[in-house]
Amino acid sequence: MKNVGETPQEELATGERSTRNRVARSILDHGPSTVADLAGRLGLTQAAVRRHLDALVADDVVQPREQRVYGARTRGRPAKVFALTDCGRDAFDQSYDQLAVDALRWIAEREGGEEAIAAFARARVAAQADAYRAAVEAATPQERIQALAKALSKDGYAATARSAPLPQTGEQLCQHHCPVAHVAEQFPQLCEAETEIFSQLLGTHVQRLATIAHGDGVCTTFIPKISHKTDDNASASTAGRNPA
């Protein structure tokens, strides 16, 4: 019989792995995070979070980076954030990336090049968009971006909506995970088709500011402030293209 407070080594190791996975999962769901962010979300001390992050960095699951600031930079040293590496994302992905890349390359070579890929990307997103459209149309005009974020999260994109750095200008739709990031890295038409469908669903021009496929920690789409007085009559304009 073990004494109170004693933990077998294997139980300790399992508990450590479980907490470490929670740290990585929190970064996946919320995007690049500071030690303080993680400690607050997970109910851990900052010292404990740093210990787990050190192990995750050593395992090439997360990497430290300077926090990206949109808009005017404030005084002081930028906070250090921790983001998932490609290896870290792979641990959560259960996809067949290489198969998808090979299939799209075959389509491009045999069926019409980049235009064929763009047509495929638009058809793929359109098939997903029915659920997104239902969620957006069921929401009030003020809640449509939040409704779209929730619908995207159900498809594994871990999406959130927040005010832009200058709140009076609009909002940002942030996707903290992308199940097809590795494929979209080679075929940006997937990102472009997604941006177009966001524009159509929200009835306004949108601009893609960053994508995981291009090495950013979060896919970020800016949605300008919509005049709700004419919202029902708004028509979608051309979506902003994905940055090269």
PAKEDO-480749 format. One record per residue (C-alpha): x, y, z; chain. Coordinates in pm, 1 decimal, always signed. Layout:
REM residues N
TIKE          X          Y          Z   unit
TIKE          X          Y          Z      A
...
END
This chain:
REM residues 244
TIKE          X          Y          Z   unit
TIKE       +0.0       +0.0       +0.0      A
TIKE     +144.0     +334.1     -102.2      A
TIKE     +165.5     +626.4     +137.3      A
TIKE      -64.6     +923.0      +90.7      A
TIKE      +86.9    +1167.2     -149.3      A
TIKE     +311.7     +915.8     -322.2      A
TIKE     +262.3     +865.5     -694.7      A
TIKE     +408.7     +576.7     -895.7      A
TIKE     +651.1     +692.6    -1164.7      A
TIKE     +428.0     +574.7    -1447.7      A
TIKE     +128.9     +766.5    -1306.2      A
TIKE     +344.7    +1075.5    -1272.3      A
TIKE     +460.7    +1041.8    -1631.6      A
TIKE     +103.3     +998.6    -1753.8      A
TIKE       -7.5    +1306.7    -1561.1      A
TIKE     +279.7    +1510.0    -1705.3      A
TIKE     +193.0    +1404.0    -2059.8      A
TIKE     -173.4    +1484.6    -2002.5      A
TIKE      -96.5    +1835.6    -1879.3      A
TIKE     +153.8    +1886.4    -2159.3      A
TIKE     -112.5    +1787.8    -2410.6      A
TIKE     -350.3    +2038.4    -2249.8      A
TIKE      -91.2    +2312.7    -2296.7      A
TIKE      -42.1    +2222.4    -2663.9      A
TIKE     -416.6    +2191.9    -2718.9      A
TIKE     -475.3    +2534.4    -2565.7      A
TIKE     -226.3    +2684.9    -2812.3      A
TIKE     -402.3    +2502.6    -3095.7      A
TIKE     -745.0    +2634.5    -2990.5      A
TIKE     -641.6    +2991.3    -2906.5      A
TIKE     -338.4    +3056.5    -3123.4      A
TIKE       +8.5    +3177.2    -3016.8      A
TIKE       -6.0    +3237.2    -2641.4      A
TIKE     +203.2    +3389.5    -2366.2      A
TIKE     +292.7    +3203.8    -2049.0      A
TIKE      +41.5    +3421.2    -1861.5      A
TIKE     -232.8    +3340.4    -2114.8      A
TIKE     -177.0    +2966.4    -2074.7      A
TIKE     -155.3    +2981.6    -1697.4      A
TIKE     -485.1    +3170.7    -1680.1      A
TIKE     -668.9    +2938.2    -1918.1      A
TIKE     -542.5    +2614.3    -1766.5      A
TIKE     -538.9    +2705.1    -1398.8      A
TIKE     -164.5    +2639.0    -1367.4      A
TIKE     +117.2    +2843.7    -1220.9      A
TIKE     +337.1    +3027.1    -1467.4      A
TIKE     +633.1    +2822.8    -1341.8      A
TIKE     +450.2    +2500.6    -1426.7      A
TIKE     +355.3    +2631.9    -1770.6      A
TIKE     +717.9    +2726.8    -1841.9      A
TIKE     +831.8    +2377.9    -1744.6      A
TIKE     +584.7    +2216.2    -1982.3      A
TIKE     +669.0    +2462.7    -2258.1      A
TIKE    +1040.0    +2385.1    -2220.4      A
TIKE     +960.4    +2016.9    -2275.8      A
TIKE     +734.5    +2094.1    -2573.8      A
TIKE    +1003.1    +2313.9    -2729.6      A
TIKE    +1258.9    +2035.1    -2681.4      A
TIKE    +1019.7    +1794.4    -2856.8      A
TIKE     +967.9    +2043.2    -3145.9      A
TIKE     +596.0    +2068.2    -3068.1      A
TIKE     +596.1    +2443.4    -2995.4      A
TIKE     +834.6    +2726.8    -3068.7      A
TIKE     +881.3    +3068.8    -2906.8      A
TIKE     +841.1    +3377.2    -3121.9      A
TIKE     +793.8    +3750.0    -3087.4      A
TIKE     +429.0    +3845.2    -3057.5      A
TIKE     +299.5    +3992.5    -3382.6      A
TIKE     +142.6    +4335.3    -3334.3      A
TIKE     -112.5    +4473.4    -3582.5      A
TIKE     -136.9    +4849.3    -3592.3      A
TIKE      +67.2    +5088.4    -3379.8      A
TIKE     +330.3    +4917.9    -3162.2      A
TIKE     +314.2    +5001.6    -2793.1      A
TIKE     +617.0    +5087.9    -2583.6      A
TIKE     +822.9    +4816.7    -2423.3      A
TIKE     +961.2    +4485.4    -2533.8      A
TIKE     +714.8    +4267.0    -2732.1      A
TIKE     +582.7    +3973.1    -2533.4      A
TIKE     +712.1    +3626.8    -2618.1      A
TIKE     +443.6    +3388.8    -2738.1      A
TIKE     +451.3    +3016.0    -2804.1      A
TIKE     +308.3    +2874.7    -3125.9      A
TIKE     +270.2    +2521.5    -3259.7      A
TIKE     +531.6    +2399.7    -3505.0      A
TIKE     +439.6    +2197.9    -3813.4      A
TIKE     +532.1    +1889.7    -3612.2      A
TIKE     +299.4    +2001.6    -3334.3      A
TIKE      +10.9    +2053.6    -3573.8      A
TIKE      +74.5    +1713.0    -3728.5      A
TIKE      +16.4    +1556.3    -3387.7      A
TIKE     -342.9    +1683.4    -3398.9      A
TIKE     -406.3    +1628.9    -3768.7      A
TIKE     -544.2    +1295.8    -3884.6      A
TIKE     -529.9    +1384.8    -4252.7      A
TIKE     -373.7    +1247.7    -4564.2      A
TIKE     -185.5    +1559.4    -4668.6      A
TIKE      +46.5    +1399.3    -4920.4      A
TIKE     -238.2    +1212.9    -5084.7      A
TIKE     -432.4    +1539.7    -5117.1      A
TIKE     -129.7    +1721.4    -5261.2      A
TIKE      -69.9    +1443.0    -5511.0      A
TIKE     -435.7    +1442.6    -5616.0      A
TIKE     -444.3    +1819.5    -5667.9      A
TIKE     -119.1    +1813.2    -5858.9      A
TIKE     -265.2    +1544.4    -6084.2      A
TIKE     -574.9    +1758.2    -6141.9      A
TIKE     -355.9    +2057.0    -6227.9      A
TIKE     -147.5    +1857.3    -6475.4      A
TIKE     -430.8    +1667.4    -6642.5      A
TIKE     -742.1    +1880.4    -6608.7      A
TIKE     -655.2    +2243.4    -6671.4      A
TIKE     -384.8    +2381.1    -6444.8      A
TIKE     -449.2    +2645.3    -6180.5      A
TIKE     -801.8    +2717.3    -6302.2      A
TIKE     -895.3    +2354.2    -6238.7      A
TIKE     -756.3    +2377.3    -5885.0      A
TIKE     -949.0    +2701.7    -5824.6      A
TIKE    -1270.5    +2537.3    -5948.5      A
TIKE    -1213.5    +2241.4    -5717.8      A
TIKE    -1142.6    +2473.2    -5422.7      A
TIKE    -1461.1    +2674.4    -5482.6      A
TIKE    -1670.2    +2356.9    -5514.0      A
TIKE    -1519.7    +2215.4    -5193.2      A
TIKE    -1589.3    +2529.3    -4991.6      A
TIKE    -1938.8    +2564.7    -5140.4      A
TIKE    -2020.3    +2213.4    -5019.7      A
TIKE    -1915.1    +2311.4    -4666.2      A
TIKE    -2087.6    +2648.7    -4678.1      A
TIKE    -2447.8    +2531.8    -4638.1      A
TIKE    -2405.8    +2482.6    -4263.2      A
TIKE    -2219.1    +2812.3    -4233.5      A
TIKE    -2491.0    +2994.8    -4426.3      A
TIKE    -2764.3    +2854.9    -4203.2      A
TIKE    -2577.2    +2967.1    -3892.2      A
TIKE    -2512.5    +3317.4    -4029.1      A
TIKE    -2868.3    +3370.3    -4151.6      A
TIKE    -3012.3    +3257.2    -3817.2      A
TIKE    -2807.5    +3518.1    -3629.2      A
TIKE    -2878.4    +3886.2    -3583.6      A
TIKE    -2668.0    +4117.5    -3804.6      A
TIKE    -2450.9    +4208.9    -3505.6      A
TIKE    -2381.6    +3842.1    -3425.2      A
TIKE    -2315.6    +3702.9    -3773.4      A
TIKE    -1936.9    +3697.4    -3751.1      A
TIKE    -1953.3    +3521.5    -3414.4      A
TIKE    -2202.8    +3272.9    -3560.3      A
TIKE    -1968.2    +3200.9    -3851.3      A
TIKE    -1681.0    +3146.6    -3606.7      A
TIKE    -1885.1    +2891.3    -3411.8      A
TIKE    -1982.3    +2709.5    -3731.0      A
TIKE    -1618.4    +2696.6    -3842.7      A
TIKE    -1515.3    +2561.8    -3502.6      A
TIKE    -1750.9    +2268.0    -3548.0      A
TIKE    -1548.1    +2180.5    -3858.7      A
TIKE    -1221.9    +2185.8    -3665.3      A
TIKE    -1099.6    +2539.8    -3735.9      A
TIKE    -1098.8    +2655.7    -3370.1      A
TIKE    -1232.5    +2993.6    -3483.1      A
TIKE    -1302.9    +3305.6    -3278.9      A
TIKE    -1429.2    +3655.5    -3353.8      A
TIKE    -1282.6    +3967.7    -3196.4      A
TIKE    -1265.9    +4339.8    -3245.8      A
TIKE     -998.7    +4470.7    -3480.6      A
TIKE     -711.2    +4672.9    -3324.0      A
TIKE     -919.5    +4980.6    -3410.9      A
TIKE    -1267.2    +4853.4    -3304.9      A
TIKE    -1453.4    +5121.3    -3498.7      A
TIKE    -1316.1    +4982.0    -3825.7      A
TIKE    -1450.3    +4628.7    -3794.4      A
TIKE    -1379.0    +4279.4    -3659.9      A
TIKE    -1134.7    +3996.7    -3714.0      A
TIKE    -1226.9    +3634.7    -3775.9      A
TIKE     -942.1    +3420.1    -3642.0      A
TIKE     -894.8    +3052.1    -3726.5      A
TIKE     -644.5    +2903.7    -3482.3      A
TIKE     -627.9    +2572.4    -3664.1      A
TIKE     -642.2    +2472.1    -4030.1      A
TIKE     -691.9    +2102.3    -4113.0      A
TIKE     -558.4    +2158.8    -4466.5      A
TIKE     -271.6    +2399.4    -4390.4      A
TIKE       -0.3    +2180.9    -4541.7      A
TIKE     -197.5    +2137.6    -4863.0      A
TIKE     -290.8    +2507.4    -4880.4      A
TIKE      +78.4    +2594.5    -4851.5      A
TIKE     +122.9    +2451.4    -5203.6      A
TIKE     -225.1    +2535.1    -5334.0      A
TIKE     -328.1    +2884.4    -5211.8      A
TIKE     -648.0    +2852.3    -5414.2      A
TIKE     -793.0    +2676.3    -5108.3      A
TIKE     -741.0    +2988.8    -4897.1      A
TIKE     -868.7    +3216.9    -5171.0      A
TIKE    -1189.9    +3017.4    -5214.2      A
TIKE    -1248.2    +3024.0    -4839.1      A
TIKE    -1201.4    +3402.1    -4830.5      A
TIKE    -1449.8    +3441.1    -5115.4      A
TIKE    -1714.2    +3237.4    -4934.2      A
TIKE    -1667.8    +3447.0    -4617.7      A
TIKE    -1736.7    +3755.7    -4828.6      A
TIKE    -2050.9    +3600.3    -4975.0      A
TIKE    -2181.6    +3477.9    -4640.0      A
TIKE    -2127.3    +3810.3    -4462.9      A
TIKE    -2232.8    +4028.4    -4753.8      A
TIKE    -1927.4    +4250.2    -4753.7      A
TIKE    -1571.5    +4275.8    -4879.1      A
TIKE    -1326.8    +4095.7    -4649.7      A
TIKE     -946.9    +4093.1    -4639.3      A
TIKE     -724.1    +3802.5    -4542.9      A
TIKE     -440.4    +3939.0    -4328.1      A
TIKE     -255.8    +3621.1    -4239.1      A
TIKE     -270.6    +3245.0    -4291.1      A
TIKE     -127.1    +2942.5    -4116.3      A
TIKE      -39.0    +2805.8    -4460.8      A
TIKE     +202.3    +3097.3    -4509.8      A
TIKE     +370.0    +3056.1    -4171.9      A
TIKE     +150.7    +3276.9    -3952.9      A
TIKE      +25.6    +3150.7    -3619.0      A
TIKE     -340.0    +3219.8    -3699.6      A
TIKE     -550.4    +3264.9    -4013.3      A
TIKE     -682.9    +3619.3    -3970.2      A
TIKE     -956.3    +3775.5    -4182.8      A
TIKE    -1057.5    +4138.9    -4143.0      A
TIKE    -1429.1    +4216.5    -4180.3      A
TIKE    -1500.8    +4591.6    -4202.5      A
TIKE    -1780.1    +4738.9    -3996.9      A
TIKE    -2109.3    +4672.9    -4172.5      A
TIKE    -2392.9    +4923.2    -4184.0      A
TIKE    -2677.4    +4711.6    -4048.8      A
TIKE    -2937.0    +4956.1    -4179.6      A
TIKE    -2879.5    +4822.9    -4530.0      A
TIKE    -2761.5    +4479.5    -4425.3      A
TIKE    -3049.3    +4289.7    -4584.3      A
TIKE    -2977.5    +4452.9    -4919.5      A
TIKE    -2600.3    +4415.6    -4902.8      A
TIKE    -2432.0    +4219.4    -5174.7      A
TIKE    -2100.2    +4042.3    -5158.6      A
TIKE    -1809.9    +4210.2    -5328.7      A
TIKE    -1484.9    +4060.0    -5442.1      A
TIKE    -1299.0    +3904.5    -5150.6      A
TIKE     -948.2    +4008.2    -5053.2      A
TIKE     -690.5    +3768.4    -5186.9      A
TIKE     -464.1    +3560.8    -4972.7      A
TIKE     -120.5    +3724.0    -4922.2      A
TIKE     +158.9    +3572.4    -5127.4      A
END
